Amino acid sequence: MTTDFPRAPARLSRVALALALPLAVSGCTWLGAVANYSTQSGRNAVANDPVTINLVALNDFHGNLEPSRYTPTNADGSKASPIRAGGAEAVAAALQAWRKQDKDLLFVSAGDLVGASPAMSSLWGDEPTIEAMNMLDLRVSAVGNHEFDAGRKELLRQQHGGCDSPRPDKACQMAKDYRGANFTYLAGNVVDKATGQPFIPAFRVIEAKGIKVGLVGVVLQDTRSVVMASGIAGLEFGDEAAAINRAIPAMRREGADVVVALVHQGGSTKESAMTPGCSQLKGPIVDIVKKLDPEIKLVITGHTHEGYLCKVDGRTVTQASSYGHLLTRIAMKVQKGVGSVGEIKVENVLMKAGDFPADEKMVAFIAKVKESSRAALNRPVARLAAAPVLKKQNEAGEAPLGNLIADAVLAATRNLGAQIGFMNEGGIRKDLEAGVDNVASFGQTQAVLPFGNTLVVMDLTGAQIRTLLEQQWRSASSNGSMLQVSNGFSYTWDEKRPAGSRVTAVTLNGKPLEANKTYRIVANNFLAEGGDNFPEFAKGSNRLETGLMDLDAFTDYLRKTEGQGAALAPSAPRIIKAQ
């Protein structure tokens, strides 16, 4: 069998072999894509000879320095058994092996390197993740929406270094001379309203094997709906495709032979993440790609945490899942001076410990960070009745972990009059796992709620509550962004009804909500500002900023209810889907 990308010696697991077999059967031949490595890396390519530019792409790493739970997809799109994958050490090992094949390989990212990070990174203001990316020789990254989690000032500090931070308890606590990112953050569609100029660079041109590669980055235009409004005050987020197209002439003036788009927006498909040529990609990225200048043939995407290797409008569109579980290898033939892109070959590669010889420098660095974080990470919180507690929703939209968190925030604020607790599904980042004897540690609870949000109590009328429940479905075709709700509150919805009138019944403690009656509710400050496209929360009155962290409320609740698993299980569904 031949393969497009020659492998360094690797100890393949059964899972890796199982994922590789479908490629063998399909007759993929990758060796030719990189056959020119030894010659092109050692001499200048003859003028107008096609040159193979090799890229490796990452997206949505979210500070996951350690491996995490991942469910691979089989060739037919079905799910395999969960494994531990990803993390900085596995990524470093793979890149080390691949750079022995091509020293000019370009490592790039489609955003969300940091933000919503596990404690081992977030305890230190995500500086360990930035440093890990420096060690991996990351060249550029599109800005993701989570890079704005701590606001524009903190994003600029992470780029340029220094200790002047809105998070003084975290900044420069691991290293007193934090020097920033060696790579360049890109955001061609983010403009400072005060100056009318780009907030940070739109693109960077990098030379490899005599070819100048223009890399342009954008973040989803809808960023304002998924980050704290206060963190992006004064910034304007424009159309993604328009910003990419606008940057092309400037890149050409800097000599770019080829242009690659890094887009922090994505889609999804039922097709296997490991099989090239998918044709069923759906989601916002499809329309973005169709509006791009015809000369852009490669679009590297992120945001949706999906793995895919697709074709859209004749272009190659990729994404590598999340948390470093996959890396996308790309071999692109380019003709210097002509700007002609020939064949593009792509492959998603599972990042599993032991599949490549270790990068000892990264192993030592992660060990150092882990040791510095050990005391906080390993602090026991509570024994769970069963683990893991899953964030996966049932058909109606209800999740066990969502219930638990909604109950926790309500319990923490009942003394302030709260009657109903709400939690947004996007704020629940991971399943709640546990260690020996089902004891959950601080690190495991923090991985569930990593944003550091605080709780806000406010008044909403019954009519307003009904309105915000309807806001779960943005359009007739929307699957819904389901709010998780506390025990005692329930509602019924009917997908056959049009968006805006899908909620058919709402009750609190068994009694129908009264439209003109005022109810006291609690939500995190992201939702309270109207985040995740729930503007009705922003209209709440008699607001109280409690200053109480959602994570503190969650861990306190786990302690207080330790051993009460059966009693805590809801006696009836909270979210009911009409049949």
Helices and strands as residue ranges (DSSP letters): H 14-25, G 31-34, H 37-42, E 50-58, E 68-70, E 83-85, H 88-101, E 106-109, H 119-122, H 127-135, E 138-142, G 145-148, H 152-160, E 184-186, E 190-192, E 203-208, E 211-219, G 221-225, G 229-232, E 235-237, H 240-253, E 258-264, H 284-290, E 298-301, E 307-312, E 315-320, E 326-335, E 340-350, H 360-377, E 380-383, H 400-413, G 414-416, E 420-424, G 425-427, G 436-438, E 439-441, H 442-448, E 454-461, H 462-470, E 483-485, E 489-493, E 503-508, E 511-512, E 518-524, H 525-528, G 531-533, G 535-539, E 541-549, H 550-560, H 565-568, E 575-577
